[in-house]
Amino acid sequence: MVPLILIGAAVVGACLIFGYSSFVVGFVLMGAGILGLIVFMSTPGTVRRPGERETVIEERHFIGDHDDHRHYRT
């Protein structure tokens, strides 16, 4: 919701400075979209580099008195 309010404020501000026209509104919206795309693409979560993040593949917890995960021959 906050980004939409900021984009609306940018459009209103540009219209107050340059005059109300569809060209000004479209140009500011296009600029906000390009800026948003650049910011989204530059976030660290989009590109995973080796060693940057580690993932736990499997984690097991054994709770109780007996060890079911070990099989002994008797």
Backbone torsions as a table, in degrees:
resi	resn	phi	psi	omega
1	MET	NA	-39.9	-179.0
2	VAL	-63.5	-42.9	177.3
3	PRO	-59.9	-36.1	178.6
4	LEU	-66.1	-38.4	177.4
5	ILE	-65.3	-40.4	178.7
6	LEU	-66.2	-39.1	177.7
7	ILE	-66.1	-42.2	177.3
8	GLY	-62.1	-40.1	177.9
9	ALA	-65.5	-37.0	178.0
10	ALA	-66.1	-40.1	178.7
11	VAL	-65.7	-45.3	-179.9
12	VAL	-64.4	-41.5	178.2
13	GLY	-63.3	-42.8	178.2
14	ALA	-65.6	-37.4	178.4
15	CYS	-68.3	-34.7	177.2
16	LEU	-67.9	-34.7	-178.5
17	ILE	-80.5	-48.2	-172.3
18	PHE	-100.7	-4.8	-179.1
19	GLY	97.6	151.2	-177.9
20	TYR	-80.7	114.2	173.5
21	SER	-153.9	158.9	-179.7
22	SER	-67.0	-27.9	177.8
23	PHE	-65.0	-45.0	-179.0
24	VAL	-64.9	-44.8	-179.9
25	VAL	-62.4	-46.7	179.4
26	GLY	-64.4	-40.5	-179.2
27	PHE	-65.8	-42.6	179.5
28	VAL	-68.4	-40.8	177.5
29	LEU	-64.3	-39.4	177.4
30	MET	-65.0	-42.8	177.8
31	GLY	-63.3	-40.3	177.8
32	ALA	-65.8	-38.1	178.2
33	GLY	-66.1	-42.6	178.5
34	ILE	-65.9	-42.3	177.5
35	LEU	-63.2	-41.9	177.0
36	GLY	-63.2	-39.1	177.9
37	LEU	-65.8	-41.1	178.5
38	ILE	-64.0	-44.0	179.7
39	VAL	-65.1	-40.7	179.5
40	PHE	-64.6	-41.8	-178.0
41	MET	-72.8	-22.0	-177.6
42	SER	-93.3	3.6	177.3
43	THR	-70.3	145.4	-175.5
44	PRO	-65.2	-22.4	-177.8
45	GLY	-73.1	-15.1	-176.5
46	THR	-80.3	-31.3	-178.0
47	VAL	-118.2	120.6	177.8
48	ARG	-99.8	119.2	178.6
49	ARG	-97.4	152.5	-179.1
50	PRO	-60.7	130.8	178.8
51	GLY	81.8	-2.7	-177.3
52	GLU	-78.7	-42.3	178.3
53	ARG	-134.2	139.4	178.5
54	GLU	-110.9	148.0	-177.9
55	THR	-120.6	134.7	175.0
56	VAL	-83.1	116.6	-177.6
57	ILE	-75.5	-50.4	-176.1
58	GLU	-149.5	138.2	177.7
59	GLU	-136.3	126.4	-178.1
60	ARG	-117.5	140.5	175.7
61	HIS	-122.8	127.1	178.4
62	PHE	-111.3	117.8	-176.6
63	ILE	-121.0	132.4	177.4
64	GLY	135.6	177.2	-178.0
65	ASP	-81.3	-28.3	-177.5
66	HIS	-102.2	152.2	-178.5
67	ASP	-100.1	94.5	179.0
68	ASP	-75.6	-18.9	-176.5
69	HIS	-85.5	-6.9	175.4
70	ARG	-117.8	130.1	-179.2
71	HIS	-109.7	113.6	179.0
72	TYR	-102.4	141.2	174.5
73	ARG	-90.8	128.0	178.4
74	THR	-116.9	NA	NA
